[in-house]
Amino acid sequence: MDTTMHSETTGPVRKRWYRQLYFWVLIAIVAGVIVGWLAPSTGEAMQPIGTTFVEAMRMLIGPIVFLTIVGGIASVADLKKVGATGLKALGYFQIGTICAMLLGLVAINIFRLGDGVNADASQIETTGKAAELIEKGENQQWWEFLTHIIPGSMAAPFVEGDILQIIFMAVIFGIALNAVGKIGAPVLDMVQRLTAIVFKVLNFIMKAAPLGAFGAMAFAVGKYGVETLSSLGWLILLFYGTSIIFVIVFLGGIMAFLGLNIFKMFKHFKEELLLILGTSTAEPALPGLMRKLEHAGVKKETVGLVVPTGYSFK
């Protein structure tokens, strides 16, 4: 796996801080909190702004994942390296997930933030998506995870937004395109051109990121209130604190072993981190994360295979 990340990247001269996207996302988050706090009804009415932006970003995730993986695998000279990268990534994700779960269990049992809450978990009613996920988890067999990877049709994964199925299709298509050699050159060229177009569309949508962050934050504060959010402050603080410790210790340790600096990585991805904070979802950050990793020097096939696979584990 190519883990090269340059401390400095070549490119155009960076814009001043007040013209950077992350600055306006941060301003929008603060503005959303203020609007939701002072005018709850107005803040709650901002929900369509946030959800529309998130949906617009999700619209591009499937095509970006598919085109990036196909283009990366089809253009690599040695497919064995791609397979080795995939196995290393899966091993890392499995170990990382187990470590994250253990750290979370340790943290919640040490601080015990739920003590004193008079609620019977067996009496809590779940509806909608939560109930659907619980029922699916209780009745799902271990082998259904493997069979679910194979989609029912070519279009279904893109319609349903199933990243794991899209990855499966992209890997198969990329290997086949690589195997046919010169015959597939026109198709590979088309894939690369489509990738450039999709990323340009992404660039257009990302300009609306401050609006999306404002709408999401204003709705959250307006609907649930500052008091409700503050009452959950310790839980939120514990969640973010545990997450930061895990990332710095686990991921930071691995990066240090490879001669990389995790704090420079934080600085490099500050726009994506603020976007996740403002929209309360990680999907909008995927395209920008992939683009920045490639610009930082990570091989295209590594980015295209590892990053989307990691999203399927979240």
Helices and strands as residue ranges (DSSP letters): G 17-19, H 21-38, H 40-44, H 47-75, H 79-111, G 121-123, H 128-139, H 144-148, H 156-160, H 163-179, G 181-184, H 185-206, H 209-231, H 233-246, I 247-251, H 252-257, H 262-268, H 270-279, H 285-296, H 300-312
